[in-house]
Amino acid sequence: MIGKRTARELVEDRSALLTELPRHLAADLCEMGIVCNATGLKPSCETFHAPVSRIVEIPEILTTKDRGGILERESVVDVINCLRRPDEASMSGGVFIVVACEDNTSWKVLEAKGNPTNRQRTSAMIYRPVHLLGVETPISVLATALLNHATGGEVVKPVCDLAGRAIQNLKPARCSRRSATTMSLKVLNRSSLTPSRSREAIPCPST
């Protein structure tokens, strides 16, 4: 529980206790990169903060610093590592958005529906904790085929790209292992969108 600690203190304390827990996953970076490019939102930082958080703590942690959270700015994309009991929802594949309301009526509606809020009552979370496997894809296909309606962003443009960086020497013509590389999301600028000369690909031997 947060108790009297600030959101940053809570995140730092848990990070110190869980140093062996892999918190930044290539799958999260890849999928959230797609979200950024579909919505125009930018990642909060190159590898995300990815705090260890209980579901009810998300609006306390993933909000801006002036609202008591850890984010530098609004309208960014981030992920969490869900801390839960075995009998609680896992948030695996779930989605959430942290919002701010400017009037008490909206706050009362959110609270009455059980949406988690932060202690300052400046941020709230609207979420779906589950991934509806086998349901979401057919709905997207039917919406496109029957309604001519896209289920993603109306304007998809490159905002960021997934990049890998070697953290140890790699031998030529060898596939890199996960332990040898680190992944991050790079926000694109105009110069990075300039086409470059093609290079001959180095074949990767089968393993």
C-alpha positions as CSV (number, residue, x, y, z in Angstrom):
1,M,0.0,0.0,0.0
2,I,1.1,3.6,-0.6
3,G,0.5,4.8,3.0
4,K,2.2,8.1,3.5
5,R,4.8,7.6,0.8
6,T,4.8,9.6,-2.4
7,A,4.2,7.7,-5.7
8,R,7.9,8.1,-6.6
9,E,9.0,6.8,-3.2
10,L,6.7,3.8,-3.6
11,V,8.0,3.0,-7.1
12,E,11.6,3.3,-6.0
13,D,11.1,1.2,-2.9
14,R,9.6,-1.6,-5.0
15,S,12.2,-1.4,-7.7
16,A,14.9,-1.8,-5.0
17,L,13.2,-4.9,-3.6
18,L,12.5,-6.5,-7.1
19,T,15.8,-5.9,-8.9
20,E,15.7,-9.4,-10.4
21,L,12.2,-8.9,-11.9
22,P,12.4,-8.2,-15.6
23,R,10.1,-5.1,-15.8
24,H,10.8,-3.9,-19.4
25,L,9.7,-6.4,-22.0
26,A,10.2,-6.3,-25.8
27,A,6.6,-7.3,-26.3
28,D,5.3,-4.3,-24.3
29,L,7.5,-2.0,-26.2
30,C,6.5,-3.4,-29.5
31,E,2.7,-3.4,-28.8
32,M,2.8,0.1,-27.2
33,G,4.8,1.4,-30.1
34,I,1.9,0.4,-32.3
35,V,-0.5,2.2,-30.0
36,C,1.7,5.4,-30.2
37,N,1.7,5.2,-34.0
38,A,-2.0,4.7,-34.1
39,T,-2.9,7.5,-31.7
40,G,-0.2,10.0,-32.1
41,L,0.7,9.8,-28.4
42,K,4.4,9.5,-27.5
43,P,6.0,7.0,-25.0
44,S,6.6,8.5,-21.5
45,C,10.3,7.6,-21.9
46,E,12.3,5.3,-24.1
47,T,11.8,2.1,-22.1
48,F,8.6,3.2,-20.2
49,H,8.6,3.6,-16.4
50,A,6.9,0.3,-16.1
51,P,6.3,0.6,-12.4
52,V,5.3,-2.3,-10.1
53,S,1.8,-1.2,-9.2
54,R,-1.5,-2.6,-7.9
55,I,-4.5,-1.8,-10.1
56,V,-5.9,0.7,-7.6
57,E,-2.6,2.6,-7.5
58,I,-2.3,3.3,-11.2
59,P,-4.0,6.7,-11.1
60,E,-1.8,7.6,-8.2
61,I,1.4,6.6,-10.0
62,L,0.9,7.1,-13.7
63,T,-0.2,10.7,-13.5
64,T,1.8,13.9,-13.8
65,K,4.1,15.1,-11.1
66,D,2.0,18.1,-10.3
67,R,-0.8,15.7,-9.5
68,G,1.5,13.6,-7.3
69,G,2.6,11.0,-9.9
70,I,5.8,10.2,-11.7
71,L,5.1,11.4,-15.3
72,E,6.8,14.5,-16.7
73,R,3.8,15.4,-19.0
74,E,0.3,14.4,-20.0
75,S,-0.8,12.5,-23.1
76,V,1.8,9.7,-23.0
77,V,1.8,6.0,-23.2
78,D,3.2,3.7,-20.4
79,V,2.7,0.3,-18.9
80,I,2.7,-1.3,-15.5
81,N,3.9,-4.6,-13.9
82,C,0.8,-5.6,-12.0
83,L,1.2,-6.5,-8.3
84,R,-1.7,-8.6,-7.1
85,R,-2.9,-11.4,-4.9
86,P,-3.7,-14.8,-6.6
87,D,-7.4,-14.0,-6.3
88,E,-7.2,-10.6,-7.9
89,A,-7.4,-9.6,-11.6
90,S,-4.1,-9.8,-13.3
91,M,-4.5,-7.0,-15.8
92,S,-2.7,-9.3,-18.3
93,G,-3.7,-7.9,-21.7
94,G,-5.9,-5.3,-20.0
95,V,-6.0,-1.7,-21.0
96,F,-6.4,1.5,-19.0
97,I,-6.5,5.3,-19.4
98,V,-5.8,7.8,-16.6
99,V,-7.9,10.9,-16.9
100,A,-8.4,14.2,-15.1
101,C,-11.8,15.7,-14.5
102,E,-12.5,19.4,-14.2
103,D,-15.8,19.3,-12.3
104,N,-17.1,17.6,-9.2
105,T,-20.0,16.0,-11.1
106,S,-17.7,14.0,-13.3
107,W,-15.7,12.9,-10.3
108,K,-18.8,11.7,-8.5
109,V,-19.9,9.7,-11.6
110,L,-16.5,8.0,-11.8
111,E,-16.3,7.3,-8.1
112,A,-19.9,6.0,-8.0
113,K,-18.9,3.5,-10.7
114,G,-16.0,2.2,-8.8
115,N,-13.2,3.8,-10.9
116,P,-10.0,4.2,-8.9
117,T,-8.9,7.7,-8.1
118,N,-5.7,9.2,-6.6
119,R,-5.5,10.7,-3.1
120,Q,-5.6,14.2,-4.4
121,R,-8.7,13.5,-6.4
122,T,-7.1,14.9,-9.5
123,S,-6.7,11.7,-11.5
124,A,-8.9,8.7,-12.1
125,M,-8.5,5.5,-14.1
126,I,-11.0,4.0,-16.6
127,Y,-10.0,0.4,-17.4
128,R,-10.8,-3.0,-18.7
129,P,-8.7,-5.7,-16.9
130,V,-9.0,-8.5,-19.4
131,H,-8.0,-9.3,-22.9
132,L,-11.1,-10.6,-24.8
133,L,-9.2,-13.4,-26.7
134,G,-11.1,-14.5,-29.8
135,V,-13.6,-11.7,-29.6
136,E,-11.6,-8.5,-30.4
137,T,-10.2,-9.6,-33.8
138,P,-13.6,-10.7,-35.3
139,I,-15.2,-7.5,-34.2
140,S,-12.4,-5.5,-35.9
141,V,-12.8,-7.6,-39.1
142,L,-16.6,-7.2,-39.1
143,A,-16.5,-3.5,-38.4
144,T,-14.2,-3.1,-41.4
145,A,-16.0,-5.4,-43.8
146,L,-19.6,-4.5,-42.9
147,L,-19.5,-1.0,-41.5
148,N,-16.4,0.4,-43.4
149,H,-15.2,1.6,-40.0
150,A,-11.7,1.3,-38.7
151,T,-11.2,0.2,-35.1
152,G,-7.8,1.9,-34.9
153,G,-6.7,5.5,-35.3
154,E,-8.1,7.4,-38.3
155,V,-4.6,8.8,-39.1
156,V,-1.7,6.3,-38.6
157,K,1.7,7.9,-38.9
158,P,5.2,7.1,-37.5
159,V,5.6,8.6,-34.1
160,C,8.2,6.1,-32.7
161,D,10.0,3.0,-33.7
162,L,11.4,0.0,-31.7
163,A,15.2,-0.1,-31.6
164,G,17.6,-2.7,-30.2
165,R,21.0,-1.9,-28.8
166,A,23.8,-4.3,-28.1
167,I,25.0,-4.3,-24.5
168,Q,27.9,-6.7,-25.2
169,N,30.1,-7.5,-28.2
170,L,28.4,-9.5,-30.8
171,K,30.1,-11.8,-33.3
172,P,29.4,-11.2,-37.0
173,A,26.6,-13.2,-38.7
174,R,25.3,-14.4,-35.4
175,C,21.7,-14.0,-34.1
176,S,21.7,-11.9,-30.9
177,R,20.2,-13.3,-27.7
178,R,17.9,-11.3,-25.6
179,S,20.5,-11.1,-22.8
180,A,22.9,-9.4,-25.3
181,T,20.5,-6.6,-26.3
182,T,18.3,-4.0,-24.8
183,M,15.2,-2.6,-26.4
184,S,13.8,1.0,-26.4
185,L,11.2,3.1,-28.2
186,K,12.8,6.0,-30.2
187,V,10.6,9.0,-30.9
188,L,11.0,9.8,-34.6
189,N,11.9,13.2,-36.0
190,R,12.0,14.4,-39.6
191,S,15.7,13.5,-40.1
192,S,15.1,10.0,-39.0
193,L,12.4,9.6,-41.6
194,T,14.7,10.3,-44.5
195,P,15.2,7.2,-46.6
196,S,18.7,5.7,-46.3
197,R,20.7,3.6,-48.7
198,S,19.9,-0.1,-48.6
199,R,22.5,-2.4,-47.2
200,E,23.2,-5.9,-48.0
201,A,21.6,-8.2,-45.3
202,I,23.8,-10.5,-43.4
203,P,22.2,-14.0,-43.3
204,C,21.4,-15.3,-39.8
205,P,22.3,-19.0,-39.4
206,S,19.7,-21.3,-38.1
207,T,20.1,-22.4,-34.5
